Amino acid sequence: MNFSNIHTVYLIGIGGIGMSALARYFNSQGKNVEGYDKTPTLITDALVSENIKVYFEDNLDVISDEIKNAEHKNQVLVIVTPAIPYDHTQLNYFKNNNYIIYKRSEILGLIVRHHQTIAIAGTHGKTTVSTMVSHILTTSELKCNAFLGGISQNYNTNLILSPKSNNYVVEADEFDRSFLKLFPHITLITSIDADHLDIYSGLEEIQQTFSLFANQTQNNGFLVHKKGLPLHINSINSFKTFTYSLNEKADFYASDIKVVNNKYTFTFNSPKGQIKNVVLGTIGLINVENAIAAMSVCYLLNVDENSMKKAVETFRGVERRFQVHINNSKMLYIDDYAHHPEEIKALISSIRNMYPDKKISGIFQPHLFSRTRDLADDFAKSLSLLDELFLLDIYPARELPIKGVTSKIIFDKVKITNKRLCKKDSLMQEIINKKFEILLTIGAGDVTNLVEPIKKAFNKV
């Protein structure tokens, strides 16, 4: 596809993290960008401030005459996210009137096709690792362009542009098998766990699909994956494979991990030697592992030692990934996007590692009825690592309710006794007079709307 012929881009689901990055990209290319989303959010507010038109009604009246009356339909590109239902009024209008319609993953694949693509995949960890890779490259001589799955706290955006750089960092999403549209020069896979079981039949199919993706690594490229992942490599392409680990010996791993002045320091071990005294700018042992993954990619791109060390230390993280909102002598409050049992386990374990003697309280909002049903036992096991649990109702996102599936199927299996089921709207009344040592808000839904009320109530503690 020749994007130079496109005058207007309309995105259905423009407020999604991946879609908003595409909206920003086409806006930067001088296109007229418009789009629909269900509800206003901080992301849609930001897009509007960048002169992108965003509509919140699924009807045809809001679509501009410039699109409806386009002399040549091939000058209008419509991009749709998989979460949009088939009966969506605007989507069906574009279909019935022969507009060019692509999925988000297809457009991302077309944008990066003729560039050196660095694709970061995994059922968890990919957002932080891809954002960290982008920060290391951006602060080095190499530079990069990046389409991220979260808002970088260093750059306050999910799109990084450096027009003179041929490096394109992308978060490769396994949902809807989107990442199979990518053919990376460097492929990194952080994890393969059971998830999106509304799309995949089970863990075996997920593993097979990740293997397909790994085998799409380009000739003379590099595949990097966490040690022990069940990948089956049988590609016709010739590429080198490397493994990484937190502290188990692999091609890339950390040693001499210590906490100094509340910050992790470690030695980065690679096939050619060591980088000592690396200081991690964000908290959490899980972020040491993320740093090893990111540094391994940048090592293969020949980023120099000093640039890597400086970038890892100045990396501020990603919004809603281990994001610290209150940190004083009385209380630590962290908000995190974790919505899979393994992510929750990693979050709580990382905090327990740093603060072994403190009480950890968590507010968790399950995301999707299908995920709650399929992973209830695993959610309960991970949440039992808390000292205190406030469990909210399920956030439905794109799904309709499933009979018999509520938060209670998790709640009943959680082993700790200090637990309670709560409504999000009344939660603040329940916790306002409590004293917390460490408080977590956890989930991918609108639990994030609690952040500001919690900060307002407890920042005075």
N, C-alpha and C positions, 0 to 999 in steps of 0.2 A: 504494500500500500504506500502511495506517495502522499505524505501528510502535507506537502506544500500546496496541494489542491484543496485542502480542507479549510473552510472559512470559519465554520462554527462547530463547536463540540458540545453535545448535550449528554450529561451523565445522570443516569437514573440510579439513585443511591449515592449521591455526590458527597454525603457526609461521612461515609465509611472511610476508614484510615487509608486503605489502598486507593480508593476512588478519589479522595481529596488530593492525594499526591499527584495523580494524573491530571486533575483539574488545574492544579498549580503549574504543572509542567506545560500544558497547552496554553495556559494564560501567559506563561513566560515566553512562549513562541509567537505571541501576538494574535492568537485565535480569540474569537468571541466565545466565551465559556459560560454555559448555563447548566442548571441541573435541578433535580428534584430530590428531596429527602423527606422522611416521615415527620421528623420533629427538629426544631432548632437545637443546636448544641454549641459548645465552645468552638468546635471545628467549623461548623457552618457560619458562625459569627465571624470567624477569622477569614473565611473565604469571601464573605460579603465585603469585609474591610479591604480586601485585595481586588475589589471591583469585579467579582464573579457573582452572577445572578443566581440566587438560590430560591426555589419555590417549595412550599410545604403542602400544596394541594394537588391531589392526583386527578386533575382535570385538564382539558385541552385549552381552557381560556388563558392559563398562565404562560403557555408556550408562546414565545415571541413571534410576531408576524414575519420577522426575518427568517425564522426557521420554517414556518408554515408555507410561506410564499417563495421559498428559495427556488430560483430559476432552474438550478441544477441540483438534484437531490444528492449527487455525489460530492457536493461541497459541504454537506452536513454529516458529521460523524456522531453516531449515537453509541454510547458505552453503557453497558448494564452490568450490575453486580449479580452473582448467582442468588443472592438473598431475596431478589425481587420476585413476587408471585406472578404466575402466568397470566392472571386476569387483570394485571395492572393496566389502567386506562391509557396512559401515555405510551407505554411499551407497545400495546396493541395498535395504537394509532401509527406509530413509526413502522411497525411491521406491515400493516395494511397499505401503507402509502410508499412502500419500497425505499425506505431510507437505509443507509448503510448502518448495520448494527453489529457490534462486536462485544464479546465479553471482556471484562477488565484484564484478565490474564492474557488474552490474545493481543491486546494493544500493548501491554507491557513487553511481551515477547517481541513484537514488531519494533518497538522503540529501541531495544537493546541488541537486536539481532546482529548488527554489523559493528558492534563494539566489544571490547574485552569485558565480559560479564563475570562478576563475582556474585554467586548466588548462595545465600545462607538459608538452609532449610532445617526443619526439625519440629516435632510436635510441641516443644517448648524450648525457650532460650534463643530462638532465632532473631527476635526483635532486638534484644540487648546486644547480641553479637554483631548483627549487621550494622547497628548504630555505632558500636565501638570501632568496627573496621572502617566505617565512613569517617569517623573522627580522626583515627590514626592517619588515614590517607590524606584527608583534608589539611591536616597540620604538617604533612610532609611535602616534599617536592613533587610527589606524584599527583596529588589532588584526586578528586573523583566526583562523579555524579551519583546520587543515591535516591532510591525510592524505598522509603522505610515504612515499617508497620507500626510505628509509634512516633511520638513527638520528641525529638532530641532536645534535651535540656541545655545542650551547648548552643544549639542553633535555633531553638524554638520553632521547628518546622519538621515535616516528614519528607521534605524534598530538598536535596542539596544539589546545586548546579555549579559545574566548573566546565564551561564550554570547550576549553582547550584540552581537557583530559579525555582519554579514551576509556577510562575505567568507569564501569557502571556497577554499583553495588545494589543488589535487589534482595528483598526478603521474599523467599520462594515459598509460597503457601501450598500446603498439601490439601486444603479443603477443595472439594470439587476437582481434585487432581490438577489444579491450576499450574503447578510448577512444571508439568510436562510440556508446557509451551516454551520452556527455556532450554538453552544449550550453552551452558556456562564454560568459561575458560577455567575458572576455579569454582568447584562445588564444595561446600562445607555442610555437613549434616551433624546436628547437635544431639538428636534424640529421636527414637522411634517408639512411641507408645500407643496404646489403644485410645483412639479419639475419633470424632466425626463418624460414629457408628451408624448415623443416618445416611452416610455416603458409602462407607466401606462395610463389607460383610463381617469383618473381624480383624484381629491383629495380623493374621497371616497375609491378608490382602493389602493391608497398610505397608507391611514389610516388603511385599512384592512391588508395590508402587514406588516406594522410596528407592528400591534397587533399580527400577526402570529409570528413575530420575538420575541416580548416580551414574548409570551407564550412558547418559546423554552428555557427560563431560566431554569437551572437545579434544580432538587429537592434539597431543603435546601439552595438554592441560594438566590440572591437578585435582585430585579428589582427596579431601580431608574429612575424617569422621571421628567421632568419639570412639575410643577403643571399646571393642566388644559388640558394636552394633551388628545385627544380623543382615548384612548386605551381601547380595550375590552379584559379583562383578563378572560380566561376560561380554563386554562391549567390543565392537569391531574397532573402536578408537583406541589409540595407544596413549594412555595418560598415567602419571605416577600417583600412587596412593600413599597417604600418610595417616597416622592416627594421633589423637591427642587424648590427654587425661588430666584430671586435677592433680593427682600426686602419685599415680601408678605409672611405672615406666612405660613410655610410649615414644613415638617420634618427637612429640612435643609434650612437655609436662612441667608442673611446678614442683619445686623443692624448697626447703628452708622457709616454709610458710610461717609467718609470725604476725602478731598484732602489736604494732608500735604506735602509741598515741592514738588509739582507736582506729587505726588504719592498717589494712593488711599489707605486708611486704612479702616478696617472694623472689625466687630465682627462676627465670624462664630457661628451660632446657630445650635445645634444638639439635638436629643432627650435626651441626657444625660448631656447637659450643654452648655457652651460657650468657645470659644477660642477668647480672646480679642486681639486687636492691631495687627491684621494680616496686613502686608504690601504687596501690590501687586507690583511685579517687572516689570510688563509691563503696558503700558498706556491703557486707555479706560474703560468706565463703563461696557461695554460688557464683559470685561475680569474679572471683579468682579464676574459676574454671572458664567462665565466659571470656576473660582476658586472655587465657591460654589459647582458646579457640581463635579469637580475633588476631592475636599476635602471630599465630601459625600461618594464617592467610597472608598477613603483611610481610612475614619472613619470606614466603614464596614469591612475593612481589618485589623483594629486595629493598624494603624500607630499612633505613639505617637504624642502628641501635638507639641512638639518642632520641630520634624522632618518636620511636615506639615508647620509650620510657616516659617521655614528656607527655605524650598523648594519653597514655593509660592513667597517669597521675592527674591530668586535667579533665578527664572524662567525667561528666556530671550525671550521666545516666539518661534514662528515658522516662517520660511522664508515665506514672502508674506502674512502673517496674521498680520495686523496692524504693519507692519515693518517700523520703523522710520529710514530714511536715512539722513535727514538733520534736525537738531534741534538747532537753534541759535536764537539770539535776533531779527533777521529780518524775519526768515522763518521756518516753519515746513513742512517737506515733508514726506508723508507716502505712502507706496505701499501696496495694499491689493488685495487678491485673490477673493474678493466678486464678485459673478456672478449671484446671485439670488436677487430679490427685497428686501426680508427681511434682507439679509446680508448687502446690501447697506444701507438700512434704519438704521440698528444697527451701522454700521461704522460711518455714518455721524452724527447720534444722539449722539454717544459716544464722538465724537470730539466737537460737539456743546456744550455738557454738560461741557466739560473742558475749552473750549475757546468761551464763549457766545458772545464776542464782536468782534471776528475776522472773516474776510471774508474767506469762504471756497470755493476753486476752485477744480473741479474734472475733470479728464480725464477718460472717461469710454469707454471700448471696449466690446460690447455685445458678448456673447459666445453661439454659435449654432443658426441656423436659426429657428429651431422649438421652442426653449425657447424664442427667441425674439418675434415670432408670438404669442405664447400662453400667454405670461406674459407682453406684451407691455404696457398695462395700469398700471400695478403695477410697472414696471421699471420707467415709467414716473413720477409716484407719488413719488417714492423714490428719484429719481434724482432731483426732484423739491425742495428737502430739501437743495440743494447746493445754493450758491450765484452765481456761474459761472460754466458753463458746456462746455466741449469740448467732443463731441461725435464722436467716430471713427466708421469705418465700422465693420460689424459683423465678428468675427473670426469663420470660419466654423468648425474647429476641424474635427470630423469624418463625417460631413454631406455635401451633395451637396446643392447648392442654391435652395431656394423655391421661386417660382414666386411671385413677389410683396412684398417679405419680405426683407426689408433693415433697416438700422438704422433710417431712416426717419420716420418709423411708431412710433418709440419711441419719436423722436425729436419733431414731430408735437404735441404731447400730453404733453410735458414738459411745466410747467406753468411759469417758470422764463423767463425773457426776455433776460438775458445775457447768451446766448447759441449759439453754432455754430457747424456745421458739419465739420469734418476735416478728412483728410487722414493721416494715421499714418506716412507715409514716409515724409510728409511735416510739421508735427506738430511742430517740434522743431523750424522751421523758424517762425511759428506763435506765439510761446510763449517766444522766446529767449529774447525779450526786455521788457517783462512784469514783474511786481513786484507782487509777491504772498505773502500773509500772511500765508495761509495754502494751500498746494497743495496735491491732492490725485491722484494716478494712481490706477484704479479699473478694475478688470476683470481677467478671468482665461486663457486668450489666450496669444499671444505674446506681449501684452502691457507691459509685464515685460522687454522687450528689450529696453524700454525707460528709465529705471531706471538709468543706467550708464550715458547716455547723459544728463539727467536732473541733476544728481548729479554734473557732470563735469561743466555744465553751471551755476548752481545756488549755488554751495558750496562756490563760491567766493563772493556771495552777502553780 
